[in-house]
Amino acid sequence: METDTGDSVFIEQSVNISGGGIGFVAGTSYSPGNIITITLRLQAEVLFKARAEVLRRDPLPHRPDGYRIHARFIQMSEQEREALIGHIMRLQREHLHGHYSA
């Protein structure tokens, strides 16, 4: 969260991402309205930082300390959004190429 001043730890996990927002599983119970900073590793050494507003928090039935977080990106420039969308499209293209060329 924005008020957190601790060091960040990178965690490799699957996310549901678009140019408008992100969904992910967290062990922290973020509340709707919280503003969080998300750092994504887009490529081997490319880090992408974005601010997001938590829209919804759904408890996970199989994990008592887990939540599905839904957030929308805020204060993102068009250039940043285009870079993110370009990365998402590259990933989709690679996935489809691997799927259909096998």
Secondary structure by P-SEA (a helix, b strand, c coil): ccccccbbbbbbcccccccccccccccccccccbbbbbbbcccccbbbbbbbbbcbbbbbcccccccbbbbbbccccaaaaaaaaaaaaaaaaaaaaaaaac
